[in-house]
Amino acid sequence: MSETLLINNRWQASGDGNTRPVINPAYNRPIRDIAEASAADIDAAVMAAQVAFPRWASTSGRERAALMHKAMDIFRAQYLDACARVLTQENGKPLNDSFKEVRYTADVIDFYADEARRITGSHFAGDMGASHSFVLKQPLGVVAAILPWNFPVDLLAWKIGPGLAAGCTFVVKPSEEAPLSVLLLVQAFLDAGLPEGVLNVVTGGGAVGAALVDHPGIDKVAFTGSVETGVKIAQTAAKTMKRTTLELGGSAPCIIFADADLEAAVKGALRRCYSHTGQICISVNRIFVQESIFEAYVERFRDLVTRLTIAADGLQEPNADMGPMINAAAVEKVRQHVQDATAQGGRVVMGGEVPQAEKFSTGGFYYAPTVIVDVTPEMRVMREETFGPVAPIAPFRTFDEAIQLANSTPYGLAAYVYTRSLDTAFHAARGLRCGGVGINVNDITDIRGPFGGMGLSGIGRELGEPGLESYLETKHIRLGYGPINGL
Ligand code: NAD
């Protein structure tokens, strides 16, 4: 039942028998137990990945690509449906959003499978004497992939897609809140014939992640999660110079200039505020609207919020705009942020409470979509990651003021700009301190483009070319040669 550790292609329970339940946030009820990996299990998983590494690293890109494509064919045919359903059960997102996530997952892995065949190096004539230089790209070793609960399957693909293509081996640590969907993705690789030890899984809580980061057999930590955990990982990894990719939290601003298409700007920000109940790293956290259209914007925004649908259970209402939050602590954090805002003069014009309808008396974790005006930069909703369905909306006068307000947090993941002026768009995009800017769009993700943060939002990039590069080491080979005999 709790055989959720994968070591050398064998599913097994924890060596010391410890387990923990995975909770369905729509009911606050356990779905099933997972193994809590012991220190010995973690050692065994890392060892398996270390032993598998040289052989996997020396397979051809063509072989790795074929296996990854086969795994995705199997995933789509046999596991995708179940994976989406269990994802909704464990993290609450409405079923259609889960399908979106798992389909994108397969796309990302197929994309990087093709890239496996394009990893090359370079060479050049030496600068000093008779020599020639070769620059090799080699897989960097054993990777610990540590995952959050909000996009567990997709964010695993962002790591094992490029990592397996590069020739790295893995120990995966899914989030204790949402590990079950991840297991189905991994199973597709086993079915496709992935060699023993290339992909290992250790389930459990934060201590399991911390032990992996500290393990001398790990060469790189690829982490997506909170800033708090990311800082701890950076500190531990630095002790042994482990490579890190840290994709952390954000507090994305959305700037609406007066010349914007108002309807598009309302709908775009609205979806990015409340999708996955605001629990997305690139969720819109702060909306800044130019003074002359402020009233009209807020009115239309409120109007559309009243039409949002909230699923008590995302399996029952697959098309809903929002579902439950992940746990009681998440709801409590939102409650505190809203309370902090109102205590400082913020005005809640929508929501600000647990939704009242009968269908929400399931024992699950809910919070109504909330809109706050009269907000100031000192409020927690304006400077921390709320990670919930809250939209604080503030007016601004000038371009400079908007950029200054947007850049006023230590985060720097995503920002959004709505304007019809190319000049405004380009100046804003250059001036915003963040890893990705969406102009007249509410998503900064594209498989071929880099994704990642500045400041507290992290280090490194996933997706695109940098996403692959971060699983490769660069080696310079300098070959000296003598004169040609007889010349
Ligand atoms: P979290 O930091 O609580 O947990 C993430 C993972 O780290 C879990 O698997 C957890 O068990 C593990 N962990 C906990 N303590 C650890 C430690 N000391 N050492 C190693 N591992 C440890 O984050 P979460 O609540 O699962 O995810 C939500 C956060 O993730 C939000 O802040 C969100 O913004 C962020 N996020 C960022 C991105 C991005 O791409 N930048 C994407 C999605 C989510």
Boltz pocket constraint, residues with backbone or C-beta under 6 A from the ligand:
constraints:
  - pocket:
      binder: B
      contacts: [[A, 146], [A, 147], [A, 148], [A, 149], [A, 150], [A, 151], [A, 173], [A, 174], [A, 175], [A, 176], [A, 204], [A, 205], [A, 206], [A, 207], [A, 208], [A, 209], [A, 210], [A, 211], [A, 213], [A, 224], [A, 225], [A, 226], [A, 227], [A, 228], [A, 229], [A, 230], [A, 232], [A, 233], [A, 246], [A, 247], [A, 248], [A, 249], [A, 250], [A, 280], [A, 281], [A, 282], [A, 385], [A, 387], [A, 413], [A, 452], [A, 453], [A, 457], [A, 458]]
      max_distance: 6.0
